[in-house]
Amino acid sequence: MTDSRAPLFTTPHGTVSGTRRGGVHVFRAVPVAHSPGFAPPAPPESWQGVLDCSDSSRRRGLRTATTVSVFAPEGAEVASCPVIAWIHGGRFEEGHGDDGLYDGSVLASAGCVVVTLNYRKCLEGFIPLDGDTPGAFRGVDDLVHALRWVQDAVSAVGGDPDNVTLAGQSAGGGLIMQLLTERRADALFHRAAVLSPGLPRIRPRNGWRLRRAVTAAGLGGPLTLERVSDLGEDRLRRAYRLLAGVYATDCALGPGPVDLHRLRDVPLLVSTMEDELVRFPGVAGTDRWLHRSGLPAGVLAPGMLALGVPPGSLAAWCRQVDGDRPLGRTVGDTMVRRWASGLLEAAPGRDVWACEFRGGELADGQRIDALHCGELPVLFGTVGVDPPLVRRFCGPDAPHRLEGLGRELRSEIVSFAHGREPGWPRWAEGRISRIFDLTGGPSTTGRDILRTVRTLLPL
């Protein structure tokens, strides 16, 4: 039951009140920026008095790109707790840090301050405009701005600004890869946990030219800041839907290409899901048809090439995935696991660790896949938040089956955030990964589990 005595948090722009939930203080939708449309992020206007940022449905429903939510242990001393700054996923077009799966209360109760970050998405966040600096993205600017706010504000709720772990999944993981190359972010975080990173397959020149041409056609004119700033939200949404339709098998927008030669040397934890996108819309049905027909995976060769399988690897790739949901494997490995593999291989430091989540067969014979997003309710301890959604990602009886795995995973993440090493060898010591079992079995280790991706789907 919520304590009626509201905790207070004095931010750089004013004081906010939150909610006491057990031993955790929750502050929802705390303003950190003012960034209308395509404008660069700026500090919000300061306010007088106390702004209500309680853990209410009204605050959770604001869903703006200019706020963060904060979860802090009650009674934490100033600058005593490690900070986990979370970046949500959503294909760079949807999602928000206040989505139910990202509730940071359980991690905060383990002694961390959790801050869920937001950023502009779609065209406002990621389409380059005429005159923009190459490689600059407003969505990334938003995250840099929010991380600077964390540096200025988090000690007031017990967070240590000199001990910030940046964590994110899917598009959020891809954004961390970009931030690892952003020199202006170098002092803003100190280690990173990258979960199932996803990035668009954008070639340095022609890829952006085509995306910009499609967007300009959808908007009916040039992509100048002055012009797009005068367009309404409906017009921008229609133009983005056109672009997303052209790139239905890819992320329409997002940062890229990430220059892996510019990666900063920080302790790094990289995770993948074995089955990632085998149930991606349209994919599972094609794989079932292929299985029923008895045809080889090679009949999907044109689609595999379009998804990014290199021509020189195509025959070997078809043999590798034949009979094992070949289109689903191709989609998941080209859109997600190849980025994780590339990050692990390019990471400049030795303090790099890898892990993978795997499914299997339950006692009743039902198969559990390790699907994209399946690790999120395990990490955040939110397996009971949205039962239909959690069942979709994690299978039946997830709260009971994944209880032990959740404790283990959170213990490893909290330990990593404190600056300690995970309980398995570094990636450099033989490409060893920790294998987390989503069926509820014990964790194991595997060697070079991304070898096929590394050799046949190189970045």
KESE-134337 format. One line per 2 residues: number of its first residue (from 1); for each residue x, y, z of C-alpha. Coordinates in pm, whole numbers, always signed. Example, Ala and Ser with C-alpha at 12.3 -4.5 7.8 and 13.67 -1.06 7.14 Angstrom:
<pts>
1> +1230/-450/+780; +1367/-106/+714
</pts>
This chain:
<pts>
1> +0/+0/+0; +135/+342/-91
3> +256/+559/+197; +65/+889/+206
5> +382/+1084/+296; +516/+1181/-44
7> +896/+1177/-83; +1057/+1485/-237
9> +1332/+1513/-497; +1502/+1846/-565
11> +1607/+1845/-931; +1813/+2113/-1109
13> +1488/+2271/-1234; +1259/+2239/-934
15> +1127/+2006/-667; +906/+1706/-746
17> +707/+1477/-521; +683/+1104/-572
19> +540/+789/-423; +676/+567/-148
21> +631/+207/-258; +767/-32/+2
23> +1129/+69/+49; +1154/+250/-286
25> +1079/+609/-385; +924/+642/-731
27> +920/+968/-929; +733/+945/-1260
29> +777/+1166/-1566; +1025/+1410/-1415
31> +1088/+1693/-1667; +1446/+1704/-1795
33> +1422/+1877/-2133; +1229/+2104/-2365
35> +1262/+1980/-2723; +959/+2057/-2941
37> +953/+1898/-3284; +1299/+1896/-3442
39> +1457/+2152/-3206; +1769/+2053/-3013
41> +1707/+1956/-2651; +1725/+2238/-2398
43> +1665/+2254/-2022; +1298/+2271/-1923
45> +1154/+2586/-1778; +1205/+2586/-1401
47> +897/+2568/-1181; +801/+2701/-840
49> +654/+2491/-564; +635/+2113/-587
51> +547/+1930/-910; +342/+1613/-861
53> +542/+1324/-1010; +370/+1051/-813
55> +343/+697/-944; -2/+752/-1089
57> -169/+637/-1409; -182/+1001/-1515
59> +196/+1045/-1491; +267/+705/-1649
61> +37/+801/-1935; +221/+1123/-2029
63> +473/+930/-2241; +675/+1224/-2361
65> +1035/+1221/-2480; +1129/+1502/-2242
67> +1097/+1316/-1909; +1267/+1043/-1709
69> +1136/+826/-1427; +1345/+759/-1118
71> +1339/+466/-873; +1555/+513/-564
73> +1610/+313/-245; +1453/+484/+55
75> +1708/+624/+296; +2004/+604/+57
77> +2289/+835/+150; +2396/+1102/-98
79> +2586/+954/-396; +2606/+609/-235
81> +2422/+387/-488; +2521/+277/-838
83> +2296/+416/-1110; +2137/+211/-1387
85> +2022/+437/-1673; +1781/+237/-1890
87> +1713/+297/-2262; +1399/+130/-2393
89> +1360/-42/-2728; +1081/-30/-2986
91> +1235/-24/-3336; +1312/+348/-3295
93> +942/+416/-3353; +757/+317/-3035
95> +802/+233/-2668; +860/+446/-2359
97> +1051/+429/-2034; +723/+414/-1840
99> +609/+91/-2007; +512/-158/-1738
101> +793/-405/-1805; +1054/-139/-1718
103> +942/-71/-1362; +1269/-23/-1173
105> +1140/-91/-823; +1285/-439/-784
107> +1631/-331/-900; +1610/-24/-675
109> +1524/-242/-378; +1852/-424/-445
111> +2044/-102/-387; +2052/+75/-725
113> +1905/+403/-843; +1724/+329/-1170
115> +1651/+605/-1421; +1446/+519/-1729
117> +1537/+752/-2015; +1332/+867/-2313
119> +1415/+1004/-2656; +1243/+1127/-2971
121> +1160/+855/-3220; +1058/+826/-3586
123> +1134/+1127/-3807; +1178/+1374/-3520
125> +1445/+1156/-3365; +1636/+1002/-3651
127> +1589/+1149/-4000; +1889/+1365/-4102
129> +1781/+1710/-4222; +1954/+1932/-4474
131> +2257/+2087/-4310; +2277/+1840/-4021
133> +2620/+1724/-3912; +2681/+1374/-4059
135> +2604/+1106/-3804; +2405/+1341/-3577
137> +2064/+1225/-3452; +1818/+1414/-3234
139> +1720/+1096/-3053; +2083/+1051/-2950
141> +2103/+1421/-2854; +1807/+1361/-2621
143> +1988/+1076/-2448; +2309/+1275/-2406
145> +2102/+1559/-2258; +1924/+1318/-2019
147> +2254/+1162/-1910; +2388/+1508/-1830
149> +2077/+1562/-1619; +2155/+1236/-1439
151> +2502/+1369/-1360; +2353/+1688/-1215
153> +2054/+1544/-1032; +2092/+1183/-925
155> +2299/+1235/-610; +1994/+1399/-448
157> +1823/+1057/-439; +2133/+860/-343
159> +2277/+789/-688; +2649/+809/-755
161> +2709/+1015/-1073; +3057/+863/-1095
163> +2911/+512/-1119; +2653/+502/-1398
165> +2576/+184/-1591; +2399/+243/-1921
167> +2165/-45/-2003; +1923/-100/-2289
169> +1755/-361/-2505; +1682/-392/-2879
171> +1677/-38/-3019; +1798/+72/-2676
173> +2096/-159/-2711; +2167/-16/-3055
175> +2156/+334/-2909; +2412/+232/-2649
177> +2639/+115/-2930; +2604/+460/-3083
179> +2669/+629/-2748; +2984/+421/-2706
181> +3119/+610/-3009; +2997/+956/-2896
183> +3287/+1142/-2738; +3050/+1394/-2575
185> +2903/+1102/-2377; +3239/+968/-2256
187> +3213/+1116/-1907; +2843/+1040/-1865
189> +2849/+662/-1807; +3109/+416/-1686
191> +2999/+71/-1805; +2728/-68/-2031
193> +2491/-364/-2053; +2373/-416/-2412
195> +2080/-657/-2447; +1987/-792/-2792
197> +2100/-479/-2977; +1909/-384/-3291
199> +2013/-131/-3555; +1893/-50/-3907
201> +2088/-190/-4199; +2192/+150/-4336
203> +2482/+178/-4576; +2695/+491/-4527
205> +2582/+677/-4840; +2314/+519/-5057
207> +2116/+389/-4760; +2056/+737/-4621
209> +1998/+887/-4964; +1709/+650/-5028
211> +1557/+695/-4684; +1571/+1072/-4719
213> +1423/+1056/-5071; +1128/+846/-4950
215> +1071/+1080/-4656; +1091/+1392/-4873
217> +834/+1237/-5109; +606/+1163/-4816
219> +639/+1518/-4686; +609/+1674/-5030
221> +921/+1885/-5016; +1282/+1928/-4901
223> +1402/+1820/-4557; +1498/+2159/-4419
225> +1459/+2239/-4049; +1243/+2542/-4125
227> +1004/+2346/-4345; +961/+2028/-4137
229> +918/+2232/-3818; +600/+2382/-3966
231> +443/+2045/-4050; +174/+1893/-3834
233> +202/+1566/-3645; -43/+1390/-3880
235> +169/+1475/-4184; +484/+1352/-4013
237> +314/+1028/-3908; +188/+959/-4260
239> +535/+1018/-4404; +687/+785/-4147
241> +432/+513/-4221; +531/+534/-4588
243> +898/+498/-4494; +828/+209/-4256
245> +632/+32/-4529; +931/+53/-4764
247> +1151/-93/-4488; +907/-349/-4351
249> +1186/-602/-4290; +1421/-351/-4130
251> +1424/-60/-3888; +1309/+229/-4102
253> +1522/+474/-3903; +1774/+473/-3624
255> +2138/+562/-3571; +2375/+415/-3818
257> +2601/+303/-3940; +2780/+271/-3605
259> +3156/+304/-3640; +3283/+10/-3434
261> +3638/+144/-3458; +3534/+435/-3233
263> +3399/+225/-2945; +3497/+351/-2604
265> +3677/+113/-2369; +3434/+49/-2082
267> +3335/-270/-1898; +3074/-425/-2124
269> +2808/-695/-2083; +2639/-816/-2404
271> +2341/-1052/-2413; +2137/-1224/-2683
273> +1830/-1447/-2710; +1885/-1772/-2897
275> +1556/-1750/-3086; +1521/-1368/-3105
277> +1269/-1308/-3390; +1155/-1655/-3498
279> +797/-1538/-3435; +837/-1205/-3613
281> +511/-1115/-3796; +492/-1309/-4122
283> +804/-1509/-4045; +664/-1798/-3843
285> +394/-1866/-4101; +647/-1885/-4381
287> +863/-2125/-4183; +561/-2348/-4107
289> +472/-2353/-4477; +829/-2443/-4567
291> +831/-2725/-4312; +502/-2869/-4437
293> +611/-2850/-4799; +942/-3026/-4737
295> +1127/-2767/-4944; +1487/-2673/-4857
297> +1583/-2340/-4702; +1742/-2239/-5032
299> +1402/-2145/-5176; +1417/-1845/-4941
301> +1755/-1733/-5077; +1629/-1405/-5234
303> +1472/-1302/-4905; +1784/-1396/-4714
305> +1995/-1180/-4940; +1752/-893/-4888
307> +1785/-941/-4513; +2160/-899/-4534
309> +2309/-1246/-4572; +2629/-1188/-4774
311> +2619/-1355/-5117; +2940/-1541/-5043
313> +2786/-1692/-4728; +2443/-1771/-4870
315> +2493/-2140/-4951; +2656/-2212/-4616
317> +2388/-2014/-4434; +2108/-2208/-4605
319> +2270/-2535/-4499; +2310/-2406/-4144
321> +1946/-2309/-4093; +1780/-2575/-4310
323> +1501/-2741/-4113; +1539/-2500/-3819
325> +1290/-2220/-3892; +1526/-2076/-4153
327> +1351/-1745/-4215; +1305/-1679/-3844
329> +1670/-1758/-3777; +1775/-1530/-4060
331> +1561/-1239/-3944; +1675/-1265/-3582
333> +2041/-1319/-3658; +2069/-1044/-3921
335> +1866/-789/-3726; +1998/-858/-3376
337> +2257/-1126/-3304; +2503/-1008/-3571
339> +2517/-668/-3399; +2590/-835/-3066
341> +2860/-1047/-3229; +3013/-744/-3401
343> +3015/-550/-3075; +3184/-835/-2888
345> +3451/-874/-3155; +3519/-500/-3185
347> +3511/-406/-2815; +3851/-251/-2743
349> +3887/-359/-2380; +3926/-692/-2201
351> +3647/-632/-1950; +3383/-774/-2182
353> +3138/-1051/-2094; +2868/-1229/-2297
355> +2555/-1420/-2208; +2265/-1577/-2395
357> +1915/-1682/-2297; +1795/-2018/-2426
359> +1466/-2198/-2422; +1390/-2567/-2436
361> +1129/-2826/-2357; +924/-2811/-2038
363> +820/-3116/-1840; +483/-3124/-2018
365> +654/-3133/-2359; +578/-2770/-2446
367> +858/-2581/-2622; +974/-2248/-2478
369> +1156/-2021/-2721; +1406/-1758/-2607
371> +1233/-1469/-2783; +1324/-1105/-2829
373> +1210/-914/-2517; +1179/-1236/-2314
375> +1457/-1126/-2078; +1288/-797/-1981
377> +1034/-920/-1723; +1306/-1147/-1581
379> +1552/-860/-1542; +1305/-610/-1396
381> +1109/-861/-1189; +789/-766/-1370
383> +667/-1113/-1469; +332/-1039/-1304
385> +274/-694/-1454; +106/-791/-1783
387> +24/-1165/-1781; -79/-1193/-2151
389> +231/-1006/-2266; +464/-1202/-2038
391> +308/-1531/-2150; +369/-1428/-2511
393> +738/-1359/-2445; +813/-1617/-2174
395> +556/-1895/-2204; +321/-2034/-1936
397> +375/-2019/-1562; +651/-1759/-1598
399> +625/-1610/-1244; +698/-1948/-1086
401> +933/-2095/-1349; +1153/-1787/-1381
403> +1173/-1687/-1015; +1517/-1838/-959
405> +1653/-1712/-1290; +1528/-1363/-1209
407> +1715/-1359/-879; +2032/-1481/-1049
409> +2012/-1235/-1338; +1937/-935/-1117
411> +2219/-1033/-884; +2462/-1036/-1177
413> +2338/-702/-1314; +2345/-532/-973
415> +2693/-671/-908; +2807/-544/-1249
417> +2659/-201/-1171; +2862/-196/-850
419> +3177/-247/-1059; +3229/-616/-988
421> +3300/-880/-1251; +3027/-1123/-1364
423> +3066/-1480/-1243; +3200/-1628/-1565
425> +3511/-1575/-1785; +3567/-1273/-2006
427> +3485/-1296/-2375; +3855/-1263/-2460
429> +3926/-1585/-2269; +3798/-1819/-2539
431> +3467/-1650/-2633; +3291/-1795/-2329
433> +2924/-1706/-2264; +2695/-1767/-1969
435> +2382/-1953/-2080; +2065/-1862/-1889
437> +1793/-2128/-1912; +1439/-1996/-1957
439> +1292/-2338/-1878; +1403/-2288/-1519
441> +1708/-2513/-1533; +2053/-2424/-1401
443> +2278/-2182/-1586; +2570/-2323/-1781
445> +2848/-2192/-2004; +2906/-2219/-2379
447> +3205/-2154/-2601; +3185/-1942/-2917
449> +2807/-1972/-2939; +2795/-1692/-3199
451> +3047/-1859/-3428; +2801/-1912/-3714
453> +2687/-1550/-3697; +3044/-1428/-3664
455> +3171/-1620/-3966; +2871/-1612/-4201
457> +2708/-1276/-4111; +3000/-1042/-4042
459> +2935/-670/-4014
</pts>
